[in-house]
Amino acid sequence: MSNDPSYSDPSHDAPLYLEPRLAPRAAALLESPALLHTLVDALGSPLNVILPDQIADNVRGFRAVFARHRLAGRVFFAHKANRSSALVRRLTTTGAALDAASLTELQHALGSGFAGADVMATGPKDPEFLWLAARSGALLNADGPGELERAAAVVRGHGLPRLRVLVRLSGFEAAGARRLSRRSRFGTSVKSLHHLLDVLDRHRAELEPVGVGYHLDTTSVEEKATALEGCLHAMEELRIRGLRPTAIDVGGGFGVGYLAHAAQWERYTTELTRAVMGTRPPLSWGGHGYGLRAENGTLRGALGLYPAHRPTVGPGYLDELLAHPAPGLGRPLGTLLLEGLYDLYAEPGRALADQCGLTLGRVLEVRDSDGGEKLVRLAMNAGDVGLEDHGVLVDPVVLPRSPAPPDAGAPVAVHLMGNLCLESDLITRRTVFLPRQPRPGDLLAFANTAGYCMDFGATRAQGQAVARKVAVHEAEDGGWQWCLDEQYWPLTRTGEAQG
Ligand SMILES: *Cc1c(COP(=O)(O)O)cnc(C)c1O
């Protein structure tokens, strides 16, 4: 124990909540705990719940930004964010397109009702993936000259129609400024654009260049503005070569806000810093600092967390990018796109999956550790809820099995343990503050897991069950209807605005 007087500051006992942001549909579902308990009783813990109608709302949110900037184009859902069939099938009715990053994802999209023309094939391409993409008339998002050569060979070898291609660029630099763009394994440096153009020139019979694009895994609007302006210049290069490109693809990475309250996030990160410095009790298992550490009384490192509360995310972030002045040309990027008569392509994954699902885990045991910490063991493991893995800190919602007794109201600090026989199997390494102590049989609901935090890292380690998925939607009488995810087809949906 420290002798620092601030260590015993009573405010340190105040719970540090990180309450999840909940859209109305997810909030309403969490107000139906009896249904959620019944589902877990029947289908086991963990259980993933998908809200397919939410993704249609999210598509509309992106389309509204296109409309505001008077831009034509397409929204491609980056399928890799979630394996759900219900989400992909529901999307077929919205006018959205899909970004498939593997053979299996492409097969899933085609088998869910997407026409090949509405699919873009991205990511590393094995020969089978390339063949099915070309065969089904998908748009190829090509990583480099080698992939263009291979694609041309597939088209020629199998007598297929000309394949539409978009080339992924990287390594953008702001005019005259320090290097802004981070290194990427993907894409071709804009400096080698001429090489790509040579390949496209050689294969005019097989490949139809549609445009250029980028995908940057960054929150920085400046960095993306530099990339988008670089794409505008690249489009000119294509035109100079006599090509007729039509679209610029701004990739994904629009972000999600996970937390309801900015103030909770600010207070939490401040207190985490103090905990690392030893001026307040620890806030994590084993004093883990999420990238921060104290060295001789000095704070070192950098907080390696997802910015869980962000002022502008999703469609709002796209809006900000389009309104942003091009770093060199000075005029808004959206205006420049419009003047070039270019279509805008966007590939949101996480942002389209925002609020589209939650993950439920049953409480198995609550006990005190030898060190006096309260341990809550769940029927799930760290692979079942990937929030921690993605650096997203957000509290679960407690869904009591039965109405809480009147004296059960005191807030409590707990550690959430998984079901693997592994020291590192913590649902989160941080101390979680809950408004009351959970009891065995209760459910913890992890909100907003549909984007990467649901099935991306789930394993069968130790033979533990992999979560099943159910699709839940509101019936016409206002009640909830559910089915297994793979049983969901968007047959009864009516009155949906298309596109
Ligand atoms: C993963 C990925 C996306 C989606 O990124 P999000 O951050 O989920 O929006 C889009 N495009 C490409 C090429 C990707 O690899």
The ligand as an ORCA input file, in Angstrom:
! r2SCAN-3c Opt
* xyz 0 1
  C     -11.426     -4.392    -42.903
  C     -11.603     -3.618    -44.137
  C     -12.650     -2.703    -44.248
  C     -13.585     -2.374    -43.101
  O     -12.946     -1.648    -42.106
  P     -13.781     -1.079    -40.850
  O     -12.752     -0.478    -39.985
  O     -14.469     -2.241    -40.241
  O     -14.740     -0.087    -41.395
  C     -12.831     -2.072    -45.461
  N     -12.006     -2.310    -46.510
  C     -10.968     -3.167    -46.430
  C     -10.101     -3.379    -47.617
  C     -10.727     -3.850    -45.244
  O      -9.700     -4.678    -45.172
*
